[in-house]
Amino acid sequence: MKNTGQDLVKRIASLVRQNQDLNNENEDLRNQVNDLKTELEVYKKDFSISRSEKIEGKILLEKATSLRFNMATVMFADIHGFENIKEGMDSAQVMDDLDEILFHFDEILKKYKIQKIKTIGDTIMAAGGVPKKNMTNPVDVVLAAIEMQNFLKDHCAKDSSENKIWNLKIGIHTGPVTATISGKKKKTYEIKGDTVNMATRMQSYARDGDIHISVMTYELTKEFFECEYFGKMPVKYKADLEIFDVKALKPEFSEDNAGSIPNEKFGIKFKLIQFMDIQELILDKLEKELPSYLYYHNVKHTVDVVTEVELMGWAESVTDEEILLLKTAGLFHDAGHTVEYDEHEYHGTVMVKEMLPDYGYSEDQINRICDIIMATKMPPQPKDLLQRIICDADLDYLGRSDMIPVSNTLYEELKEQNKIGTIDDWNRLQIKFISVHQYFTQTARSLREVNKQLQIERIRSLLPEE
C-alpha cells in the first residue's frame, strides 16, 4: 500500500510537470499567434496600400489613354450599292467583291498612315493625325480619298459583268478630337468631338463619287488640289459651314492626266510642310538632351540658323527643294551636340541618315544634307551655293548689332569646358577671327559685311590699353 502511495505521488508530480510544460507550450503558441496576428495586420495594410496603388495606377492609366489632338482630319467613306442588287445576282460574289474593295481601302489608309477607327455598316471611319500627330494629315486624308475613289472607278470598269453596283461618297473635316486608346496587344481607337460630327454630316451631304471637304480642310490643302465650291451646310448653334468638292491634284503636282498620282514637285512641297513635324521632334530633343553649358549652341541658335538659311536661300534664288535641304541641314547641324561637342557635325549627319528615310527623303537628298552640315565645321570651306549659305547663316551674328552679347555666350560655353582663357584672350581671338573672316554669299556680304567691320572697333574698345 505504501508503494502504491509513492507511485501515486510520483504520478502526480509527473502530471504537474507535464501540465507545466503544456502551459509553457501554450504560452509560446499564444505568443506566436499574437506575432502572427501582428504580422497579418502588417500584410493586410501592405496589401491594402498595394491594391490601392494598383487601382490608382489603373485609373491613371485609363486617364492617360484619353488624348486630345488639336488638329486631326476625320474621314467618313460610305460604300453603298446593296440597293442596286438585282434578282439573280450571286450574293456570295457580291460579298466577295465588297470584301476586296474594303481590303484595298484598308491598304490605302495604311499607305498614307491614316488610322482606321472602325467600320459602321459599310461606312469606314478613319482619322489622320491620330495617334501620331503630324502637320500633313489634311493632305494625307484627301490623297487617300482620291485614291479610294479612283480605285473603285477602276474596279468597276474592269468588271465585265453587270454587277457594277458600288458607289462611294466621302466627307472630310479637320479640327480637334479626343481619342480614347484601349487594348494592350491590339490597340483600338475611339474618337469623338464636333470634328467627328461634322465629317459624318458632310458625308451624308455628298453625292456618289463626291469627296466633300470642309472649309477648314480646304484652307489646309487648297495649294495642292483642284476644288469646286459646293455650298453651305447648316450647323446648329454655329454659322453655316462651307463645303468644297475635291476634283483632283492640280496639274503642276500630278504625274498623270487624271490628277491622281503626286509628282516630284508635290513631294517637295509636301516635305516642306512635313518639316515642321521633324523640327518639333528635334527641337524637343535639344531641349531635353543638350548639356547645360551650351549657352551659345542652344535651341535658339538652331532656330536662328533654320530661319536664316531660308531667308538667304530665297534671296539667292534657290529652288524649293534646295530650301528644304537647307532648312533640314540647319535643323540638324548642331544636333550632334547631344552626343559630343568637338565632332558634333559628324554626329548630326548620323542622325540625318537614321531618321530622314522614314520621312521619305531620298538617298541623294540625305547625302546632300550631310555635306551641307559638314561644311559648317570650322574653319568653314563651302564647295557650293547651299554650303555657302549655311556657313553664312551659322556665323550671321558676326554682323549683327547683338554681336558682343552673343559672342559672350560662346565665351562662357568655351570657358566652362576649359577651352579658352580670360575674356581679354577671347576678345583678342575674336578680333583676329573677324579680321580674316569673309561672308561667302552676296546676300550676307551686302547685309552684314559693313557691320562686321564696326564690331572690330567695338571689341577693341573693350580691351585694356597696352
C-alpha positions in Angstrom: 0.0 0.0 0.0 2.9 2.2 0.9 4.5 1.6 -2.6 1.2 2.4 -4.1 1.1 5.8 -2.3 4.6 6.6 -3.5 3.7 5.7 -7.1 0.7 7.9 -6.9 2.8 10.8 -5.7 5.3 10.2 -8.5 2.5 10.1 -11.0 1.0 13.4 -9.7 4.4 15.0 -9.8 4.8 13.9 -13.4 1.4 15.2 -14.3 2.3 18.5 -12.7 5.5 18.7 -14.7 3.6 17.8 -17.9 0.9 20.4 -17.1 3.6 23.0 -16.6 5.2 22.0 -19.9 1.9 22.3 -21.6 1.3 25.7 -20.0 4.7 26.8 -21.3 4.0 25.5 -24.8 0.5 27.1 -24.7 2.1 30.4 -23.7 4.6 30.0 -26.6 1.8 29.3 -29.0 -0.2 32.2 -27.7 2.8 34.5 -28.3 3.3 33.0 -31.8 -0.4 33.6 -32.5 -0.1 37.2 -31.3 3.0 37.6 -33.5 1.2 36.1 -36.5 -1.8 38.4 -35.9 0.6 41.4 -35.8 2.3 40.2 -39.0 -1.1 39.6 -40.6 -2.2 43.1 -39.9 1.0 44.4 -41.5 0.4 42.2 -44.6 -3.2 43.4 -44.7 -2.1 47.0 -44.5 0.6 46.5 -47.2 -1.9 44.6 -49.4 -4.4 47.4 -49.0 -1.8 50.0 -49.9 -0.6 47.9 -52.9 -4.2 47.3 -54.1 -5.0 51.0 -53.7 -1.9 51.9 -55.7 -2.7 49.4 -58.4 -6.3 50.7 -58.6 -5.0 54.3 -58.7 -2.4 53.3 -61.3 -5.1 51.7 -63.4 -7.2 54.8 -63.1 -4.3 57.0 -64.1 -3.5 54.6 -67.0 -7.1 54.9 -68.2 -6.9 58.7 -67.9 -3.6 58.7 -69.8 -5.2 56.8 -72.8 -7.6 59.6 -73.3 -5.7 62.1 -75.5 -6.6 65.3 -77.2 -5.4 66.1 -80.7 -5.7 69.7 -81.7 -5.6 69.0 -85.4 -6.9 65.7 -86.8 -8.6 65.1 -90.1 -11.6 62.8 -89.9 -12.9 60.9 -92.9 -16.2 59.0 -93.4 -16.2 56.9 -96.5 -19.6 55.4 -97.3 -19.5 52.4 -99.7 -23.0 51.6 -100.8 -24.7 49.6 -103.6 -26.9 46.9 -102.0 -29.9 48.9 -103.1 -28.7 48.2 -106.7 -28.7 44.4 -106.3 -30.8 42.8 -109.0 -32.6 39.5 -109.0 -30.4 36.7 -110.0 -27.1 38.2 -108.7 -24.8 35.8 -106.9 -24.9 37.0 -103.3 -21.6 35.3 -102.4 -19.9 37.0 -105.3 -21.3 40.4 -104.3 -19.9 39.9 -100.7 -16.5 38.8 -102.0 -16.5 41.9 -104.2 -17.2 44.1 -101.3 -14.5 42.4 -99.2 -12.0 43.0 -101.9 -12.9 46.7 -102.0 -12.7 47.1 -98.2 -9.3 45.3 -98.2 -7.8 47.7 -100.8 -9.3 50.7 -98.9 -7.5 49.4 -95.7 -4.3 49.2 -97.7 -4.7 52.8 -98.9 -5.2 54.0 -95.4 -2.1 52.3 -94.2 -0.1 53.7 -97.2 -0.9 57.3 -96.0 -0.5 56.4 -92.3 -4.2 57.1 -91.6 -5.7 55.3 -88.6 -8.8 53.3 -89.3 -11.1 53.8 -86.4 -13.9 51.4 -87.2 -16.4 50.3 -89.9 -20.0 51.2 -89.3 -22.0 49.0 -91.6 -20.4 49.8 -95.0 -19.0 53.2 -93.8 -15.3 53.4 -93.0 -14.4 55.9 -90.2 -10.7 56.9 -90.2 -8.6 59.8 -88.9 -5.3 61.3 -90.0 -3.0 62.8 -87.2 -4.1 60.1 -84.8 -2.4 58.5 -82.8 0.7 60.2 -84.2 0.4 63.9 -84.5 1.5 65.4 -87.8 1.0 68.6 -89.8 0.4 66.8 -93.1 -2.7 64.9 -92.1 -5.2 67.0 -94.1 -3.2 66.4 -97.3 -2.8 62.7 -96.4 -6.5 62.1 -95.9 -7.5 64.0 -99.1 -4.9 62.0 -101.1 -6.3 58.8 -99.7 -9.8 59.8 -100.6 -8.8 60.5 -104.2 -7.1 57.1 -104.4 -10.1 55.3 -102.9 -12.5 56.9 -105.4 -10.1 56.1 -108.3 -9.7 52.5 -107.2 -13.4 52.0 -107.1 -13.9 53.5 -110.5 -11.2 51.3 -112.0 -12.5 48.2 -110.1 -16.0 48.7 -111.5 -14.6 49.5 -115.0 -12.7 46.1 -115.0 -15.9 44.2 -114.1 -17.2 42.8 -117.3 -20.5 41.7 -115.7 -23.5 43.8 -114.9 -22.6 43.7 -111.2 -21.2 47.2 -111.1 -23.3 48.2 -108.1 -20.8 50.0 -105.9 -20.6 53.7 -105.2 -18.6 55.8 -102.8 -19.1 59.2 -101.2 -16.7 60.8 -98.7 -16.9 63.5 -96.1 -13.8 65.1 -94.6 -13.3 67.7 -91.8 -10.3 68.9 -89.9 -10.3 70.0 -86.3 -9.7 68.9 -82.7 -10.7 65.4 -81.5 -10.5 63.5 -78.3 -9.2 59.9 -78.8 -9.5 57.0 -76.3 -7.0 54.3 -76.8 -7.6 50.8 -75.3 -6.1 47.3 -75.6 -2.6 46.0 -75.0 -1.7 43.7 -77.8 -4.0 45.2 -80.4 -4.9 48.8 -79.7 -8.3 50.2 -80.6 -9.2 53.8 -81.0 -12.4 55.7 -80.4 -12.6 59.4 -81.3 -15.3 61.9 -80.5 -16.0 65.6 -80.8 -17.6 68.2 -83.1 -15.0 67.3 -85.8 -16.4 63.8 -86.0 -19.9 65.0 -86.1 -19.1 67.5 -88.9 -17.3 64.9 -91.0 -20.2 62.4 -90.9 -22.8 65.1 -91.7 -20.7 66.2 -94.7 -20.5 62.6 -95.9 -24.3 62.5 -95.8 -24.5 65.7 -97.9 -22.2 64.2 -100.6 -23.4 62.6 -103.8 -22.0 59.4 -105.3 -18.4 60.0 -106.4 -18.0 63.2 -104.3 -15.2 64.0 -101.9 -16.6 66.7 -99.7 -14.2 68.7 -97.5 -15.0 71.4 -95.0 -13.6 74.9 -95.4 -11.1 74.1 -92.7 -9.6 71.2 -94.6 -9.8 73.2 -97.8 -7.7 76.0 -96.4 -5.0 73.5 -95.4 -5.0 71.6 -98.7 -6.0 74.1 -101.4 -2.4 74.6 -102.5 -2.4 71.0 -103.8 -5.9 70.2 -105.0 -8.4 71.4 -107.6 -11.7 72.0 -105.7 -15.1 73.4 -106.5 -17.3 75.3 -104.1 -20.3 73.1 -103.3 -22.4 75.2 -100.9 -23.1 75.7 -97.2 -24.2 73.2 -94.6 -26.3 74.5 -91.7 -24.7 73.8 -88.3 -26.8 74.0 -85.2 -25.8 76.9 -82.9 -23.0 77.8 -85.3 -22.5 79.6 -88.6 -23.1 77.7 -91.8 -20.2 75.5 -92.8 -18.8 76.0 -96.3 -18.2 72.8 -98.3 -15.9 72.1 -101.2 -15.8 69.2 -103.6 -12.3 67.8 -104.4 -11.7 67.0 -108.0 -8.1 66.0 -108.4 -4.5 67.1 -107.8 -3.6 70.3 -109.5 -1.9 69.6 -112.9 1.5 71.0 -111.7 1.5 68.5 -108.8 0.2 65.5 -110.8 2.1 62.7 -112.5 -0.9 61.7 -114.6 -3.6 63.4 -116.5 -6.3 62.1 -114.1 -4.7 64.2 -111.3 -4.4 61.2 -109.0 -0.6 60.4 -108.8 1.6 63.0 -106.9 4.8 64.0 -108.8 8.2 65.1 -107.5 7.2 68.7 -107.2 4.3 67.7 -104.9 6.8 65.7 -102.9 8.9 68.7 -102.2 6.0 70.9 -101.2 4.7 68.1 -99.0 8.1 67.7 -97.3 8.2 71.5 -96.6 5.0 71.0 -94.5 6.3 67.8 -93.0 9.5 69.6 -92.0 7.5 71.2 -89.1 7.0 67.8 -87.6 10.7 66.9 -87.9 11.6 70.4 -86.4 9.3 69.9 -83.4 10.9 66.5 -82.8 14.5 67.7 -83.0 13.9 70.9 -81.0 12.3 68.8 -78.3 15.3 66.5 -78.3 17.7 69.5 -78.0 15.7 71.0 -75.1 15.9 67.7 -73.2 19.4 66.5 -74.1 21.7 69.4 -74.8 24.3 69.9 -72.0 23.6 72.8 -69.6 26.8 74.6 -70.5 25.8 75.2 -74.1 24.9 78.9 -73.8 25.5 79.6 -77.5 24.9 76.3 -79.3 21.4 76.0 -77.9 17.9 75.7 -79.3 17.7 79.4 -80.1 20.8 79.2 -82.3 19.3 76.3 -84.2 16.1 78.2 -84.8 18.1 81.2 -85.9 20.1 79.2 -88.5 16.9 77.5 -89.8 15.3 80.9 -90.3 18.4 82.5 -91.8 19.1 79.7 -94.4 15.5 80.1 -95.6 15.8 83.8 -95.9 19.2 83.7 -97.6 18.0 80.9 -99.8 15.1 82.9 -101.2 17.4 85.9 -101.6 19.9 83.7 -103.5 17.1 82.3 -105.8 17.5 78.7 -104.8 14.8 76.1 -105.7 12.1 74.8 -103.3 14.0 71.5 -103.0 17.1 73.4 -102.1 15.2 75.4 -99.4 14.1 72.0 -98.0 17.7 70.7 -97.9 18.9 73.9 -96.3 16.3 74.0 -93.6 16.8 70.3 -92.8 20.6 70.8 -92.6 20.2 73.8 -90.4 17.9 71.9 -88.1 20.5 69.0 -87.7 23.7 70.9 -88.0 24.2 71.3 -84.2 22.0 68.3 -83.1 25.2 66.3 -82.6 26.0 68.3 -79.5 23.7 65.9 -77.7 26.4 63.3 -78.3 29.7 65.2 -78.4 31.0 68.7 -78.6 34.0 68.6 -80.9 32.6 66.2 -83.5 29.0 67.4 -83.4 28.8 67.9 -87.1 29.5 64.2 -87.8 27.1 63.0 -85.2 24.4 65.3 -86.8 24.9 63.5 -90.1 24.5 60.2 -88.3 21.1 61.3 -87.0 20.1 62.5 -90.5 20.9 59.1 -92.0 19.0 57.3 -89.3 15.9 59.5 -89.2 15.1 61.0 -92.6 14.5 57.8 -94.6 11.3 57.4 -92.5 10.2 60.8 -93.8 10.6 60.0 -97.5 13.9 61.8 -98.1 15.9 60.2 -101.0 19.4 58.9 -100.6 20.7 61.8 -102.8 18.9 64.3 -100.6 20.2 62.8 -97.4 23.8 62.8 -98.8 23.5 66.5 -99.8 22.1 67.4 -96.4 25.1 65.7 -94.8 27.5 67.6 -97.0 25.9 70.9 -96.1 26.2 70.1 -92.4 29.8 69.1 -92.6 30.6 72.4 -94.4 29.9 74.2 -91.1 32.9 72.5 -89.4 35.5 75.1 -88.5 37.2 76.5 -90.5 34.3 76.6 -93.0 35.2 75.6 -96.5 32.0 75.5 -98.5 32.1 74.0 -102.0 28.7 75.0 -103.5 26.0 77.6 -103.0 24.0 75.7 -100.4 27.1 75.2 -98.3 28.0 78.8 -98.6 24.5 79.8 -97.4 24.6 77.7 -94.3 28.1 78.8 -93.4 27.0 82.5 -93.6 23.8 81.7 -91.6 25.8 79.9 -88.9 28.0 83.0 -88.4 25.4 85.6 -89.1 25.8 87.1 -85.6 29.2 88.5 -86.6 27.5 91.3 -88.5 24.5 91.9 -86.2 24.0 94.6 -83.6 23.9 92.0 -80.8 27.2 90.5 -81.8 29.0 91.2 -78.5 26.4 89.7 -76.1 26.0 86.7 -78.4 29.8 86.2 -78.6 30.0 86.4 -74.8 27.6 83.4 -74.6 30.1 81.5 -76.8 32.9 82.5 -74.5 31.1 81.3 -71.4 30.4 78.0 -73.2 34.1 77.5 -74.1 35.3 78.8 -70.6 33.2 76.2 -68.8 34.9 73.5 -70.9 38.4 75.0 -70.2 38.8 75.7 -73.9 39.6 79.4 -73.5 41.4 81.7 -71.1 40.3 85.2 -69.9 37.7 87.4 -71.6 40.6 89.5 -72.9 42.0 86.4 -74.5 38.7 85.8 -76.1 38.3 89.3 -77.4 41.7 89.2 -79.0 40.8 85.9 -80.6 37.5 87.5 -81.8 39.3 90.4 -83.4 41.7 88.1 -85.2 38.9 85.8 -86.4 36.6 88.7 -87.6 39.5 90.4 -89.4 40.1 87.5 -91.7 36.5 86.2 -91.9 34.6 86.8 -95.1 31.0 86.0 -95.9 30.6 83.7 -98.9 27.2 84.9 -100.3 26.3 88.2 -101.9 23.3 88.4 -99.6 25.4 88.2 -96.4 28.1 90.5 -97.8 25.5 93.2 -98.6 23.7 92.9 -95.2 26.5 92.0 -92.7 29.9 92.9 -94.1 29.8 96.6 -93.1 28.5 96.0 -89.7 31.2 93.3 -89.1 33.9 95.9 -89.5 32.3 98.0 -86.8 32.4 95.0 -84.5 36.2 95.0 -84.5 36.3 98.6 -83.2 33.7 97.8 -80.6 35.7 94.8 -79.3 39.0 96.7 -79.3 37.4 99.3 -77.1 36.8 96.6 -74.5 40.4 95.6 -74.3 42.8 97.2 -71.8 45.2 99.7 -73.2 48.6 98.2 -73.9 
